[in-house]
């Protein structure tokens, strides 16, 4: 004959305490998520402003922004041509 097991019933006072603790943990988790999202947004905004300032400083140090852009493209094409010439000369040996 199997043993009969009886479950202990939770008293209403203990049940209220568990529900209260669960609510407190939910509030803590929710506020933590809000704080993390606010901090993440602040960091992304800070780095966006920082990168814009760095780009502005670089372009102004090179002269006019249009001139700087042309200069960068010009240097890039010269570099590509030089590297291509070096590759062709090494292949022809």
C-alpha positions as CSV (number, residue, x, y, z in Angstrom):
1,X,0.0,0.0,0.0
2,X,1.5,3.3,-1.0
3,X,2.3,6.0,1.5
4,X,0.1,8.9,1.6
5,X,1.9,12.2,1.4
6,X,0.4,15.4,2.5
7,X,1.6,18.7,1.3
8,X,1.8,21.5,3.8
9,X,-0.4,24.3,2.9
10,X,1.2,27.7,2.7
11,X,-0.3,30.1,5.2
12,X,-1.8,33.3,3.8
13,X,0.8,35.4,5.6
14,X,3.7,33.5,4.0
15,X,2.0,33.7,0.6
16,X,1.7,37.5,0.9
17,X,5.4,37.6,1.9
18,X,6.4,35.6,-1.2
19,X,4.3,37.8,-3.5
20,X,5.8,40.9,-1.9
21,X,9.3,39.6,-2.4
22,X,8.5,38.7,-6.1
23,X,7.1,42.2,-6.7
24,X,10.2,43.8,-5.1
25,X,12.5,41.7,-7.3
26,X,10.5,42.7,-10.4
27,X,10.8,46.4,-9.5
28,X,14.6,46.0,-9.0
29,X,15.0,44.2,-12.4
30,X,12.9,46.8,-14.2
31,X,14.8,49.8,-12.8
32,X,18.1,48.1,-13.6
33,X,17.0,47.7,-17.2
34,X,16.0,51.3,-17.4
35,X,19.3,52.5,-15.9
36,X,21.3,50.3,-18.3
37,X,19.4,51.6,-21.4
38,X,19.9,55.2,-20.2
39,X,23.6,54.7,-19.7
40,X,24.0,52.9,-23.1
41,X,22.2,55.7,-24.8
42,X,24.4,58.3,-23.1
43,X,27.6,56.5,-24.1
44,X,26.4,56.1,-27.7
45,X,25.6,59.8,-27.9
46,X,28.9,60.7,-26.4
47,X,30.9,58.6,-28.9
48,X,28.8,60.0,-31.8
49,X,29.7,63.6,-30.7
50,X,33.3,62.6,-30.2
51,X,33.6,61.1,-33.6
52,X,32.0,64.1,-35.2
53,X,34.4,66.4,-33.5
54,X,37.4,64.3,-34.5
55,X,36.3,64.2,-38.1
56,X,35.8,68.0,-38.0
57,X,39.2,68.5,-36.5
58,X,40.9,66.3,-39.2
59,X,39.1,68.0,-42.1
60,X,39.9,71.5,-40.8
61,X,43.5,70.6,-40.2
62,X,43.8,69.5,-43.8
63,X,42.2,72.7,-45.0
64,X,38.7,73.2,-46.5
65,X,36.4,70.3,-46.0
66,X,36.0,69.9,-49.8
67,X,39.7,70.2,-50.4
68,X,40.4,67.6,-47.6
69,X,38.0,65.1,-49.2
70,X,39.6,65.5,-52.6
71,X,43.0,65.2,-51.0
72,X,42.1,62.0,-49.3
73,X,40.7,60.5,-52.5
74,X,43.7,61.7,-54.4
75,X,46.1,60.0,-51.9
76,X,44.1,56.8,-52.0
77,X,44.3,56.5,-55.8
78,X,48.0,57.3,-55.8
79,X,48.5,54.6,-53.2
80,X,46.5,52.1,-55.2
81,X,48.6,52.9,-58.3
82,X,51.9,52.6,-56.5
83,X,50.9,49.2,-54.9
84,X,49.7,47.9,-58.3
85,X,53.0,49.0,-59.9
86,X,55.0,47.2,-57.2
87,X,52.9,44.1,-57.6
88,X,53.4,44.1,-61.4
89,X,57.1,44.6,-61.1
90,X,57.4,41.8,-58.7
91,X,55.5,39.5,-61.0
92,X,57.6,40.3,-64.0
93,X,60.8,39.2,-62.4
